[in-house]
């Protein structure tokens, strides 16, 4: 009977497999969270595009306001 590395009966392999599973599950969770965040950002971008151009918006004044706020932090 052929035994693979992951199925051999040994306390060492059992601990290794549990650690490996934990690492994989953590990576999968992070990947799913990032994919969800990407979808949220895409929706926000599309909402901004669909809302059109803001009226009476002065980009230079807005930039100066942001710089002032940044320097006061």
N, C-alpha and C positions, 0 to 999 in steps of 0.2 A: 504494500500500500504506500502510495506516494504522499508525503506530507509537505505542505508549503510552509514558508517561514511564518505566515500569519496564523496558521492553524495548529502548529505543533504545540503540544501540551507541556508548558513549562511556566513556572511563576514569573520568570524574567520576561518571557514573551507576552504574558497576560498584562503585566505592568506596561510594557512597551506599547502594546496595542491600545490600552486605555489612554495613554498619553497621546498617541498618534490620533486617535479618534477625537480627543478633546481639542487638539490643535486644528484638525480639519473642521470640526464643528464651529470653532471660534472664527476661523477664516471664512467659512460659509456665511455665518451670521453677519460679519463685517461686510462681505460682498453684497448681501441682500440689502443691508442698511444703506450702503452707498448707491445701489441701484434705485432704491426708493427716493433717496435725496436727489438724484439726477432727474427723476421724473417730476418731483416737486419743483425743481429749478426750471425745467423745461416749460412746465405749466405757467410759472410766474413770468417767464420771458414772453411766452405767447400772450398772456394777459396784458403785459405791457405793450407789446406790438399792436394788439387788437384795440387798445384804448386810444390809440392815435396820438397826435402831437399835442402837448399841453399848450394851452393858450396863455399868453402873457408870461412866459417863462424866460428868464434872463440867465443863460448859462454862466456868464462871467460873474454875476452877482452871487449865484449859487456856489460857484467855486470859491469865491472869496469867503463866503459864510462857512463853508466846510474847512477852509484853511484856518480861519479864526478859531473855530471850535476845536480843531486838532491841536493848535498851539496852546489852548487853554487847558488841555488835559494834562 
